[in-house]
Amino acid sequence: MTKARSFQGGRIFGSKLALIHTAKRELDMADEAYRALLLRAGGVSSSRDLTLEGFDAVMAEFNRLGFTTTQSKRKPKGAGGNAPNRPSPAQWRLMEDRARKVGYEGLEDPRFIAWVKPRGKVENPRFLDMDGARRVIAALGNWIDKIMTFDKKEEAK
């Protein structure tokens, strides 16, 4: 019997948890100091209980202590070849940047994969052809425009 992954209830997971542990390791923090930082900045005693707001506060504290994140040098998964009718590396980068702007954790985020299926007409973004990539990039652009429009309306109130 396999255990279904439950909804995280607004808590962070995946690469955000990994980033917190990377910061702890690079700053060579003792466990007591790490737990104190989590409690002080995020209001929790375990990184698994952090919300997005808590994550941002904890990362701001790590940055204040000298931790700096570096952009990954690896290509996005799926950006492997340059076969005909495959998205270009620039399209993969644009797709990943836009996916992150709307809240996904990249091209491998299960939520992003599910979102791409009806728009790209593929089971996984790595199977996208040029037309599918264009549709997905355009849909992400429309979503970002709607977010910006909504934010402007909220500011005007």
Secondary structure, 3 states (H helix, E strand, C coil): CCCCCCCCCCECCCHHHHHHHHHHHHCCCCHHHHHHHHHHHHCCCCHHHCEHHHHHHHHHHHHHCCCCCCCCCCCCCCCCCCCCCCCCHHHHHHHHHHHHHCCCCCCCCHHHHHHHHHHHHCCCHHHCCHHHHHHHHHHHHHHHHHHHHHHHHHHHC
